[in-house]
Amino acid sequence: LVLGAGSLLPALLFARRGAAVCVVEASPLLADVVRAAAVENGVRLAVLSSLASASAAYRQPGVSPPSLLVSEAVDDGLLADGVLPSLRAARALLASSRGGG
């Protein structure tokens, strides 16, 4: 589970190694950049617009839960954008997939 297009390089590397990668990017423009980068690199990335849609996707039968959370570097810009609630929600999704609540 990758939060933000700023983590695109690790997302591409994990996908190239065969991992199922889901990128959560709220900006439609940046989501298009992620999709184009996936095509250019010959990998498959699921691109969703919110953690709510990612959480719903991971609850589908036959879909493996996330095993790793990757986020952009947190700086004052991301803090100003309100990234902390998103990180908390992603952490909870990861913990619940492992039976941790």
C-alpha positions in Angstrom: 0.0 0.0 0.0 1.7 3.2 -1.2 0.5 6.6 0.0 1.1 9.4 -2.5 2.7 9.7 -5.9 5.9 11.0 -4.2 6.5 7.3 -3.4 6.3 6.3 -7.1 9.8 4.9 -7.4 9.4 2.3 -4.6 6.0 1.4 -6.0 7.5 0.8 -9.4 10.4 -1.2 -7.9 8.0 -3.4 -5.8 5.7 -4.0 -8.8 8.7 -4.9 -11.0 9.6 -7.6 -8.4 6.1 -9.0 -8.7 4.4 -7.4 -5.7 0.7 -6.4 -6.0 0.9 -2.6 -5.4 -1.9 -0.2 -4.6 -1.1 3.5 -4.8 -3.4 5.9 -3.0 -3.3 9.3 -4.6 -6.0 11.9 -4.1 -4.9 14.3 -6.9 -6.4 13.2 -10.3 -3.4 14.8 -12.1 -0.9 12.9 -10.0 -2.9 9.7 -10.3 -2.6 10.0 -14.1 1.2 10.4 -13.7 1.3 7.2 -11.6 -0.7 5.3 -14.3 1.5 6.6 -17.1 4.6 5.6 -15.2 3.2 2.1 -14.7 2.6 1.8 -18.4 6.0 3.2 -19.3 7.7 0.7 -17.0 5.5 -2.3 -18.0 4.1 -2.9 -14.5 0.6 -3.1 -13.0 -0.3 -0.6 -10.3 -3.8 -0.2 -8.8 -4.4 3.5 -8.4 -7.1 4.6 -6.0 -8.2 8.0 -4.9 -8.7 7.4 -1.2 -7.8 5.1 1.7 -11.5 4.3 2.0 -11.6 2.9 -1.5 -8.3 1.0 -0.7 -9.8 -0.4 2.5 -12.9 -1.5 0.6 -10.7 -3.1 -2.1 -8.7 -5.1 0.4 -11.9 -6.5 2.0 -12.9 -8.2 -1.3 -12.8 -12.0 -1.4 -9.5 -13.3 -2.7 -7.7 -10.0 -2.3 -4.6 -10.3 -0.1 -4.3 -7.6 2.5 -1.4 -5.1 2.5 1.8 -6.3 4.1 3.8 -3.1 3.7 3.0 0.6 4.0 5.2 3.1 2.0 4.6 6.9 2.3 6.1 10.0 0.9 8.6 11.8 3.1 6.6 13.7 5.6 7.4 17.4 5.6 5.6 20.6 6.6 3.8 20.6 3.3 2.3 17.2 3.8 1.5 18.1 7.4 -0.3 21.2 6.2 -2.3 19.0 3.8 -3.5 16.9 6.7 -1.5 13.7 6.1 -1.6 12.4 9.7 -5.2 11.1 9.6 -4.3 9.3 6.3 -1.3 7.7 7.9 -3.3 6.7 10.9 -5.9 5.1 8.7 -3.3 3.3 6.6 -1.6 2.0 9.7 -5.0 0.7 11.0 -5.7 -1.0 7.7 -2.3 -2.7 7.8 -2.7 -3.7 11.5 -6.2 -5.1 10.9 -4.9 -7.2 8.0 -2.5 -8.8 10.3 -5.1 -9.4 13.1 -3.7 -6.5 15.1 -6.9 -4.6 15.5 
